[in-house]
Amino acid sequence: MLAGKFTPLINRFPQEAEALRRIASFVEGIETKEFDRLKSVRLNPGKMYSIANAGSVSRLARVVQILLDAKIFERQLLVKSPSGGEMVFYSYADLPEIIREPGRDVDFEVAETNVEIAYVPVLNGGQ
């Protein structure tokens, strides 16, 4: 299971162990009670900070990078369209400047205000 992947990381990164344990506990809670819900988990940076009780943005950045490198979580960039839909990208380099919204057949500009970062569990090897 996904929570089991945390143990080697906790041992390898003792300075970040407590934050990793907290995130592992969060994941394990979902896995044991409602595994299917794990597929829909999306954590924004604020929620990740809260769960990890990171203490500082730099510590959160280190913890998130550990989780990304270990392929436990992956980063998604969610572009929110004016009609409420969203499109997923995996890198800032992949973000276009303009996106055509298929439902309304209009173009909209991709801006900082309509891009959100989300961290999602990697359940089958990632993107």
C-alpha positions in Angstrom: 0.0 0.0 0.0 1.0 3.6 -0.4 1.5 4.3 3.3 4.1 1.6 3.4 6.3 3.5 1.0 6.9 6.2 3.7 9.0 4.0 6.1 12.2 4.0 4.0 11.9 7.8 3.6 11.4 8.4 7.3 14.6 6.4 7.9 16.5 8.2 5.2 15.5 11.7 6.0 15.5 12.0 9.8 15.2 15.8 9.8 11.9 15.5 8.0 10.7 12.3 9.7 8.0 13.9 11.8 6.4 15.6 8.8 6.6 12.5 6.7 5.0 10.4 9.6 2.1 12.9 9.7 1.5 12.6 6.0 1.9 8.8 6.1 -0.7 8.7 8.9 -3.1 10.8 6.8 -2.7 8.5 3.8 -3.0 5.4 5.9 -6.2 6.7 7.4 -7.7 7.0 4.0 -6.3 3.7 2.8 -7.7 1.7 5.7 -11.1 3.2 5.8 -12.0 4.1 2.2 -9.3 3.1 -0.3 -11.4 4.2 -3.3 -11.4 7.8 -2.0 -7.6 7.9 -2.2 -8.0 8.2 -6.0 -9.7 11.5 -5.6 -7.4 13.1 -3.0 -6.0 16.4 -4.1 -4.0 18.4 -1.6 -3.2 22.0 -2.2 0.0 23.4 -0.6 -1.9 24.8 2.3 -3.5 21.5 3.2 -0.1 19.7 2.8 1.5 22.3 5.1 -1.3 21.6 7.7 -1.1 17.9 7.5 2.7 17.8 7.7 2.7 20.5 10.4 5.8 21.7 8.5 6.6 24.8 10.6 8.1 26.7 7.6 7.6 26.9 3.9 11.2 25.7 3.3 10.6 22.6 5.3 7.4 22.0 3.4 9.3 22.4 0.2 11.8 19.7 1.3 9.1 17.3 2.4 7.2 17.8 -0.8 10.3 17.3 -2.9 11.0 14.0 -1.1 7.5 12.8 -1.8 7.7 13.8 -5.5 11.1 12.2 -5.9 9.9 9.0 -4.3 6.8 9.0 -6.6 4.4 8.9 -3.7 2.8 12.1 -4.8 2.8 14.0 -8.1 2.3 17.7 -8.7 -0.5 18.7 -10.9 -1.2 22.2 -12.2 -5.0 22.7 -12.4 -6.1 25.5 -14.8 -9.6 26.6 -13.9 -11.7 27.8 -16.8 -14.3 30.6 -16.5 -17.1 28.1 -16.7 -15.8 26.1 -13.8 -14.1 23.2 -15.5 -10.4 22.4 -15.1 -7.6 21.1 -17.2 -4.6 19.3 -15.7 -0.9 20.0 -16.6 2.2 18.4 -15.0 4.7 21.2 -15.6 4.8 25.0 -15.9 6.6 24.5 -19.1 3.5 22.7 -20.5 1.1 25.6 -19.7 0.0 27.4 -22.8 -0.7 31.1 -22.7 -4.2 30.7 -24.1 -6.6 27.8 -23.8 -9.7 27.2 -25.7 -12.6 26.3 -23.5 -14.4 23.5 -25.4 -17.8 23.9 -23.7 -18.2 27.5 -24.5 -15.9 27.7 -27.6 -14.0 30.7 -26.2 -10.4 31.4 -25.5 -9.1 32.4 -22.1 -5.7 33.5 -20.8 -3.8 31.3 -18.4 -2.8 33.5 -15.5 -1.6 33.1 -12.0 -5.2 33.6 -10.7 -6.6 30.6 -12.5 -3.8 28.1 -11.9 -3.8 26.0 -8.7 -1.2 23.5 -7.5 -2.4 20.1 -6.3 -0.5 17.1 -5.0 -2.2 13.8 -5.7 -1.2 10.3 -4.6 0.6 8.1 -7.2 -1.4 4.9 -7.2 -0.2 3.2 -10.5 3.2 4.6 -11.4 2.2 8.2 -12.1 1.4 10.2 -15.2 
